[in-house]
Amino acid sequence: MKLQSENIYLSTLEREHCRKLWAEFEYDFENPAEELNMGHSVEKADGWFDEIQSLQGGVNVRLGIFLNSGEVIGDVALQNIDRTNRKCDIGMGINKLEHRCKGYGKEAVKLMLDYAFNQLGMERVEANTLSLNIAAQKSLEKLGFMLEGVQRKAVYIFGKKADRMMYAILKEEYNV
């Protein structure tokens, strides 16, 4: 599977891609995500690859984000796919700070939204981010996601409690 946009494409992640993403991941303390994975190792990367393979095509669709040059820079996933209720979650990560805030993540999410709505028949896609992650909130809103709620003090991060922002986009709201 290969989904193409202007600057990136999405394709299947191989074991070596997972190892590269895991080894080169840089945490963004100014726009934090919930998980801070310390002690990255080849074994953990291999475990992540095995998990991807076991869930792929069933409850998840996870693809690598590749620059058009072929360099893997992140991953994007439709998760918790509920075919009965035609909904799922979306998550995305770019491994190095130098590749963030360049529009690659937005392109990847757009490709996956198109896939979710037009190939999988989803009618609702949900996304969550921390109240501290202003960049993710702005990106979701630019893509058409609507803030639906806030889970107050839901996550403990950096010695403090943070809110989790809950967004969603419906098929009829999605503009290609």
PETA-V687335 format. One record per helix or strand of 2 or more residues. SS is the DSSP state (H for helix, E for strand). FROM is the first residue (numbers start at 1). TO is the last residue. Records with the same first field share a line. If there is no record, write none. Layout:
SS: FROM-TO, FROM-TO
This chain:
E: 2-4, 8-11, 60-67, 72-82, 87-94, 124-130, 146-157, 160-170
H: 15-24, 42-55, 97-99, 104-118, 134-142, 171-173
